[in-house]
Every structure is written in C-alpha cells, then in structure tokens.
C-alpha cells in the first residue's frame, strides 16, 4: 500500500504581514512539508497550513555575526 501525499499551503509575508503570498505544495508528512518549504526558500517568514490546521511557523533565518 503506497502512502499518498497531502496538500499544504505556505503563506509567506513581510514583517508587517501586509504583503502575503500563498503557494501550495504536496508532501507525505508535516516534516516533509516543512523541509520542502525551507528548501524552496519559503523560510524567510511565514506559516504552513494543512486545511484549518497550523502545521508550522517559519521564522527568518538568523545570520551569524
């Protein structure tokens, strides 16, 4: 039996949450969705949702001094 993918929405926004973009991605699990969003560059600031469930909040990457 093969596992099916699920649809996740990635909301990316600026610091004031005034500019929002929405992208969809397919993943087998929450962890896969988070990894895919970060790999695609959505990790600046945003949220990952599956239906009405908040899966993760993406925080801006901290830069080393």
C-alpha positions in Angstrom: 0.0 0.0 0.0 1.5 3.3 -1.0 1.3 6.4 1.1 -0.5 9.4 -0.6 0.6 13.0 -0.5 -1.3 15.7 1.2 -1.8 19.3 0.2 -0.2 22.1 2.3 -0.4 25.8 1.8 2.6 28.0 2.5 1.8 31.7 3.4 4.9 34.0 3.1 4.7 37.5 4.4 6.7 40.6 5.2 7.3 41.9 8.7 4.1 43.9 8.9 2.1 41.0 7.4 0.9 43.4 4.7 2.3 41.5 1.7 1.2 37.9 1.6 1.8 35.2 -1.0 0.3 31.7 -1.0 1.9 28.6 -2.5 0.7 25.0 -2.4 2.9 22.0 -2.1 2.4 18.3 -1.9 4.1 16.3 0.9 3.8 12.9 2.7 4.1 14.4 6.2 4.3 17.6 8.1 8.1 17.2 8.4 8.4 16.7 4.6 6.2 19.8 4.1 8.4 21.9 6.4 11.6 20.7 4.7 10.2 21.3 1.2 9.1 24.9 2.2 12.5 25.7 3.6 14.3 24.2 0.6 12.1 26.2 -1.8 13.1 29.4 0.0 9.8 30.0 1.9 11.6 30.0 5.2 12.0 33.8 5.5 8.8 34.4 7.4 5.5 32.6 7.1 3.2 29.7 8.0 2.4 26.3 6.7 -1.2 25.1 6.9 -3.0 21.9 6.1 -6.7 22.7 5.9 -7.5 24.6 9.1 -4.5 23.2 11.0 -1.4 25.3 11.5 1.5 23.0 10.9 4.5 25.3 11.5 5.6 28.9 11.7 8.6 29.7 9.6 11.0 32.2 11.2 13.6 34.4 9.5 17.0 32.7 9.3 19.3 34.2 11.9 22.6 35.4 10.4 25.8 34.7 12.3 27.8 37.9 13.1 
